[in-house]
């Protein structure tokens, strides 16, 4: 929920936004609101970025899949 833009905080936040969108029916606006009032376009950008990076980085794809599995088990 931090406002920090450092990569150490921002990238895990983007993955969380991606997983919330993937695993729930929450709207982009409601996800953004949960993360300290971020705009829906910020959430959409995060989702697109994680999808792009997962397509080009198989290790990241495995980590995200592992997180998804842990959340749904």
Secondary structure, 3 states (H helix, E strand, C coil): CCCCCCHHHHHHHHHHHHHHHHHCCCCHHHHHHHCCCCCHHHHHHHHHHHHHHHHHCHHHHHHHHHHHHHHHC
